[in-house]
Amino acid sequence: MLTVVESLWHGVVMFAPQYQLTPKVIDGLYTEAMVLADEARSYFDSERARDIVPADVAVAFSCESLKVTTRLMHVIAWLLNQKAIRAGEIHPSDVLRDLDQLGYAPATDGWMVDSMPDEARALIYASEDLYYRVQRISSHMESANDEVPEPHRMIEQIRQSF
C-alpha cells in the first residue's frame, strides 16, 4: 500500500511505502515464537542444562533462561493481542496504549553468554532476534498511528462502528 507524501522540496509528490502487519506475518511469527518457546523449555529443563559448572556460569545461565522466557512470552502475548484485534474480538479503539505495546524484556549479558554451551547460546540469540524483530514491527505500527491526525482517526473509528 502506498500513501502520498508531499515533499517540501519543490512541492514534488512522492509515494512512501506503508507496511501492514498481515495475518500471514502474524501467524509466521507466532509459530516461530511457539516453537522457540518449546525448544527453550525442553533445553532449560534438561539434565545437560542442570549440569553447568562453574557456579557463576550456572547463575548467569539461570538469569538468561528467565530472560529468554520473558522475551518469548512478551512476543506471544503481543501477537495474540494482534490476532484478537484482527479477528474482531477486540476493537482497536478498546486497546489501551500499554496493552498494544510489546512488553519490556532485558537484554542479554553478552559477556556471560560466551561461556555457555552452544545450544544455550543459540536459544538466547534466537529469542533476542525474534524479540527485536517484533519490537521493530510494534514501534513502526505505533509511529504510523501517531502520524494520523486525530480527526481522521475519529472518522475512521466512526466508519468502523457501522
N, C-alpha and C positions, 0 to 999 in steps of 0.2 A: 504494500500500500504506500502511496506517495502523497505527501502533503505539499502544498505550495508554500514556499518561503520567499518573501520579498527581500531582496538584498538592499542594504543601504547604499551600496556602491552602484551608482548609475541606475538605480531602480530596476535592475535586472531581476526577473522572476526565475527562481531555481526550484528544483524539486529535491526535497530532503526525504530520505527513507524513514518510514515509521514502522517499527517492528512490533509484531504481535506475539503473544505467548499462546501458541495453538494447543489444542488438546493433544496432538501427537507429541509435541515437545514436552508437555507436562507428563504424559504417560511414560515417555522415554526416561525422563529424569527420575520419575517416581520408581520405575522398575530398577534403574541403576542404584538408587538410594536403598531400596529394599534388599537387593542382592548384596550390596556392600554391608548393610547392617547385619544380615545373616552371616556373612563371612567374618565380620568383626566379632560378633557374638561367639561364633564357633571357635575362632582362634583365641580370643581372650579368656574363654572358659576351658581351654585345652591344657593338658599336662605340660606341654612344651612352653606354654606361657607362664606357668607357675614355677618352673624350674630356672627362672632367670636369676643369675647372680652377676655381679656383686649387689649388695643391698641398695646402693644409690641408684643403680640402673633399674632395679626392681621397683623402687618407689617412683622413679620417673616414668617407668612403664605403666604403672597403675594410673598415674595422672594423665598420661597420654591416652590410655584406654577410655578414661572418662571424657576427655576432650573429643575423641572420635565419636563416642556415643552422643554427646551433646550436639556436635555438628550435624550428625545424621538425623537426630530427632527433630532439630530445628528445620532442616531441609524437608523432611517428610511432612511435618506439620504445615509448613508454608505451602507445599504442593497440594496437600489435601484441602487446604483453605481455597486455593485457586480452583481446584476441581469442583468444590461445592459452589463457588460463585458461578462458574460456567454451567453447572447443572441446574442453576436456578434455586438451589437450596438456601443460598444466602444472597440477598440482594446487595450489589456493590455499595449502595449508599448506606447499608446497615453495618458494613465492616468498619470498625474503628481503625484509625490510622495505625495504632500499635499492633493490632492483630494482622494487618495487611503487610507488615514488615517482617523480614527474616530476623529471627532472634539472634542475639549476640552469642558468639562462640569464641573462646580464647584461642589464640594462635599456638601453634606447636613450638616447643622449645627445641629448635634445630640442633643445638649443640649436644643435647642428650640423645636425640633420635639416632644419631650416627653410631651410637654404641649398642643399639638394639638389633635384634635379629632381622634379617631381610624381609621376612613375611610381615612383621610388625611395621617396619618402615613403609612397606608397600601399602598397607591398610591406612596408615596415618596420612601419607601423602595423597592417596586416592580420596580420602574423606575431605581433606583440605581442598583439593582440586574441585570436587563436586560442590562443596560449600561456597567457594569463591565464584564459581560459575553461576550458581543460583543467586548469590548476593549481587552480582552484576546485573542479572535479569531484574531482580527486585528493585535495585536502585534506578535502573533505566525506566521501569514502569512508574516509579514514584516521580521521577523528574518529568516524564511525559504527562502525568496527571497534573503536575504543578504548572505546566505551561498553558493549560486550557483555562481561559478566563472564567471566572465564577459564573457569570450569567449563562455562558454556553454550557457549563456543567449542569446548571439548574434546569435548563431547557432539555438537555439530554435525559436527566432524571425524570422529568415530567413525561417525555416521549416514551421512556421505558415503562412507565406506570400503566400505559394504555395498551 
